[in-house]
Amino acid sequence: MSEISHPRARVKEVFLAFLLLGLTSFGGPIAHLGYFRTEFVARRKWLTEQAYADLVALCQFLPGPASSQVGFALGLMRAGPWGAAMAWLAFTLPSAIVLVLFAFGAAVLDGPIASGIIHGLKVVAVAIVAHAVWGMARNLCPDKTRAGIALAAVFTVVVVSGPLGQVAAIVLGGLVGLALCRDSAAATNSEPLHFPVSRRVGSIALGLFAALLVLLPLLAGSAIWLAIADAFYRSGALVFGGGHVVLPLLEAEVVQSGWITPDQFLAGYGAAQAVPGPLFTFAAYLGALLPGINGILGALLALVAIFIPGFLLLVGVLPFWNQFRQWGSAQALMRGANAAVVGILGAALYQPVWTSAIIGPYEFVLALTGFLLLTIWKLPAWAVVAIVSFGGIVIAP
């Protein structure tokens, strides 16, 4: 038995891979999906391009942080439940620690060098997402029909902004695929993804998700920790699209309730833009400031509570979805949905990734350099992040 095939070695492999991503994955959930695709599809070959796009499409449908759900599923597929836990922990912990330190007053994001690095990190997100769009388009939009679906998805998310537009694009793409993509040659290329989750476990996860959603509000008045768990669990359970979409829900829970001042909320949101990993780690910052509970315990409780509902839904759906995607009609539907995912990524490449980072010719040259390093020189994503971040210091005003 090779070392990498040993269960414990696989868990370690998952942890180290996601820890590196947790330290370097800047740019938000769309950029995270690009980092994952580069690392686990192109470099490590844990799964195929089509299987990865299927997984992304599923997580876009579910409430919760889509990129973290994709990472959780990848860890689960590679190394079982412990792999899933380690993938989440390694990807989430770096940014959560920084935001908790920020809540406690540590000045970790100040100074011109730090500003230059952050500037470069925004630019590298352009290269990462462009690389993902380029690679996925070649594999998932090889004909005129699916290229047209991708283009229609771009128009859909431009006209209907926010997570509603993304879900609408995937639904419409799936329906068009169901009608027009049945004869695609890709029909024979869909292989099952093996997740160690039985239907019984999936049903229990769905039941637990619903039970917590109903019971926590009823118990919230009995203890402060239950009130905190309820506030963050509902925020994670009722948001589609994750990331920035959760902010209005969190603001309603912690600012309007009087737990956090508006200035504290906005300061933490600004800091969350400057750290890698999922924006849901903003919950750790808020939890550290909540009254009536120790700061560290509050951060841990808020962090776990906001992620748990999305993971319960994912575990609940996986065993049923894996069988569903093997049906002929489902494969046609998923081919259309996958093409729509490419369109969604393409639209996100422009707004907000490009518009927030490319503010002049120097940024354009730096982003193009990162793209070529990924596509032509095939450097690992972490190396490109380091190089372009240094470039950000050089070109910073």
N, C-alpha and C positions, 0 to 999 in steps of 0.2 A: 504493500500500500504506500503510495507516494505521500510525502508530507502534506501537500496541499489538499489531499482527499480526506485526511483525518478530520473528523468533525470539529475538534478544538482548534486545529490549524485554520479551518475555514472561518470560524468565528473571529479568530485573530486577523485573518486576511480582510474580512469585512470591516472590522473596527478600524484598522489602519488605513484602508482605502477611503472610508468615509470621514475619518479624522482629518486627512489631508484635504478633502473637499470642504469640510467644515471650517478649515483655516483659510481657504483660498477662494471659495465660491461666492463672489460678490455679484451684485446685479439683479437680485430678485428671483422669483420663481421661474420665469421663462429662461433666464440665464442658467439657473440650476439644472433645468432639464437639458440644456446644452452641455453643461459640464458632465452630467450623468451619461449622456449619450457618448461623449468623447471617451470617457473612462471605461464604461462597462460594455458598450457595444463595439466601438472601434478598437479600443486598446486591449481590454481584458477578454472580450468576446464571451461574456457571460450569457448573452442572449442575442437574437438576431434583430436587425433593424425593424422588421415588421412586428415582432413580438414586443419590442420596446414601445413602438407607436401604439399598439393595442393597449398596453399598460397605461400609457399616458392618457389615451382617450378615456379609459375607465376612470382614472383618478380625476379627470376634468369633470366627469359627470357627478362625482360624489362631493358632498360638503366637506370642508376641511382644507388643510394646506396641501395642494396637489403635489408639489415637488417633494415634500416630506413623505407623503403617502407613497410616491413612486420609490423613494429611497428605502422606506420600510419594506415594501414588497420585494425589492431587489435583495435586501438582506435576508428576508424570509425565504426566498427562492434559493439563495446560495447556501445558507447555513441554518435554516430552520428558525424557530422562535428566538433563540439566543442571537442569531444573526440579525433578525429584525430589530431586536432591542439594541444591539450594539450599533447598527446602522443609524438608528434615531439618536442614540446618545452621542456618538462621535460627531454626527453632522450638526447637532444642536448645541452641544455643550460649549464650544469656543465662544460663540456670539452671546450665549446666555451669561457666561462668566463676565465678559466685558460689560454687558449692560447692567448686571448687578453691581459691579464695581463703579460704574457711572452713577448708579442710583445712590451709592454710598459716598459719592463726591470725589472719586478718583479721576483726575484729569488725564485720561488716556487718549483723548482724541484731539488735543490741542497742538498748535505749532505749525509752522510753514511746511516742514517735512511731511508731517501727517496729512496736511491738506493736499500736498502734491501726490502722495501715495493714493489718497482717496480719489483724486482726479484721474490718476492712471487706472485705478480699479474700475471706474465707470467706463473708461475707454476699452479695457480688455473685455468687458461684458459684450461690447459690440462684436469683437472678433469671435468670441465663444458662440454667441447666438447665430452669427452669420455662418460659421462653420457647421453648426447643427442643421440650419435650414438647408444649406448646400448639400450635405450628405443625405439628409432625410428626403429631400426632393428627388435626388437621383434614384433612390431606392423605392420610394412610395408614390411617386408621380411619374412613372415611366411612359405614360401614354397621354393622348390628348384629353381623354375623358377625365382622368384624375388630375391632370394639370388644370383643367377647367374647374373642377371641384375646389382645388386649392385657391384658385383666383376668386371664385365665388365666396369662399370663406373669408378672404381678405376684405372683400366688399361688405360682408355681413358684420364683421367685428368693427369696421370703420363706421358703418351706419348705426349699429346698435352697440354702443360702448359698454364696457364692464363685463362681468361674468355672464350676464344674460346673453350677450352677443356671442360669447365663446360657446356656450351650451347650444344656442340656436344654430351656430355654424356646424357643430359636430352632428347635431340631429339631422339637419338638412343634408349634410354630406353623406351621412349613413343612409338616408332614404334614397338619394340619387345613386349611391353605390349599389343599393339593393336592386334598383331598377336597371342600371346600366353596366355594372361591373361583374356580372355573373360569369361571363366567358373569359375573364382575365386569366392570363397564364399564371398569375400569382396564386391561383387557387390551390395549387399543390404544395405551396411553400409554407403553409401555416402549420407549425408544429405545436403540440401542447406544452404549456408551461406548468411545471410540477411544483405546486405549493403544498407544504405539509399541513394542510388544513382540511379536516373532514367536513362533511355537510352538517354533522351534529355540532361541531365546534362553531361553524359558521352561523348556525341557527342560534346558538347560545350567545354569540357576540351581538347579533342583531337584537335579541331580547334584552341583553344588558344595556345596549345603547338606548333603547326605548325606555327601559325601567329608570335609568339614571336621569333621563330627560324629564320624566314625570315626577320622580320622587325628590330630587334635589331641591326644586322650588318649595315643596311642602316642608322640607326639613331645614331650609335655610335660616329660619328665625331662631333655631335652637342653639346655634353656636356660630362664632365668627368664621371658623374654618369651613363650615358647611356653606355659609353664605358666599365665601370666596370661591369655593369649588363650584357652586351653582352658577355664579356670574361668569366664570371663565369657561365652564363646560358648555353653557348655552351659547356663548360667543363662538366657540369652536364647532358646535353642532349645527348652527343655523346659517352659516355663511358659505356661499358658493364662490369659488375663485381664490379664496385664501388671501394671504398677503395684505395689501392695502384695503381690501374689502372689509376686513374684520375691524378696522379702526373705528367706524361709527358705532358698532356694537360695543366695543370696549369703552369708548368715550361715554356712552349712555350708562354703562355699568359702574364705572369707577369715578367719573367726573360728576355726572349728574346726581350720583348718590352721595357726593361729598367726601369720598375716600381720598381722592387725588385732586389737586388744584389744576386748572387749565394750563398754567405755566409748566408745572411738572410733567403733565401729559405731553405737551408739545416738545419739551426739551428731550424727553425720552424717545419720542418719535424721530426727532432729528438724529439722535445718536444711533437709532436702529438702522438708519439709512447708510451708516458708515461702517457697519460690521458685516462679516460674511454670514452665510447660513440663512435659515428661514426668518421672515419678518415676525412670525408668531413668537419668537423669543422675546419680543417686546413685552410679552406677558410676564417674563421673569423680572424685568425692570419695574413694572407696575406692582407685582407681588411683593417686591422688596420694600416698597414704600407704603404698603397698606397698614392702616392702624389696627391695633389689637392683636398682632401676631408678630413673632420674631421675623426679622427681615429675610434671613436665609430660608426659613421654613415657608414663609409667604411666597418667596420666589419659586421654590420647588413645587408648592401646591398649585400655584397659578400656571406654571409651565406644564405640568403633567395634565392638569384639568383641561387646558385648551387643546392639547393634542389628542387626548384619549378618544373623543367621539369620532374623529376622522379615521383613526386606526381601527376602532370597533366596527365601523361601517365597512371598511376595506376588508377586514378578516371575514366579515359576514357575507360579503358578496363574492369573494375570490373562488370558493369551491364551485359555485354555480356558474359563474362567468367563464371559468376555464372550460367547462363542457359546452357552454353556449357558443363560444367562439369557434368550435370545431364543426358546427353545422354549415352546410353549403350556403344557405341564405345568410347566416351570420357572417361568414367569411366575406361575402359580397358587401354586406353592410359595413364591416370593419374596414374593408379597403377604401370605401368612400369616407368613412370617419377618419381614417389615418391620413388621407389626402387633405381633409379639412384641418387636421392638426398641423400639417405643414403650413397651410395658409395662415393659421392663427399665429404660429411662430414667426412667419414672414411679416405679418402686420406688427407684431410686437417688436421685431427687429427695428422698425422705424420709430414706433411710439409705444413705450417710452424709452427704449434702450438707446436708439440713435439720437433722438432729439435732446436727451438729457446729457449726453456725453460728447457728441461731435459739435463743438461750438466754434471751430476754426480749422484751418488747413493743417496745423500741427497735429491736432487730435485725429484728423482723417488719416494722415500718414502713419501715425502710431497704431491706429486700429487696423489699417491695411497690413502693417508689419506683423501684428499679432495673428491676423488671418492667414498670411502666407507661412508663418512659422508653424501653424497648426496643419495646414493643408499640404504644403510642399515639403517642408523639413520634418513634419510629423513629430514635433516636440510634444511632450506631455503637457496637459493643461496647466499644471502647477508651475512649470518652467516658464510658460508664456505669461502667466500672471506675474511672476517675479520680474521678468524682463520689461513688460509693459508698465508695471507699477513704478519701476525705476525711471522709465521714460516719462511718466507722469510728473515725477519730481523735476526732471530736466525742463519740461515745457511749461511748468506751472508759472503763472504770472507773479 
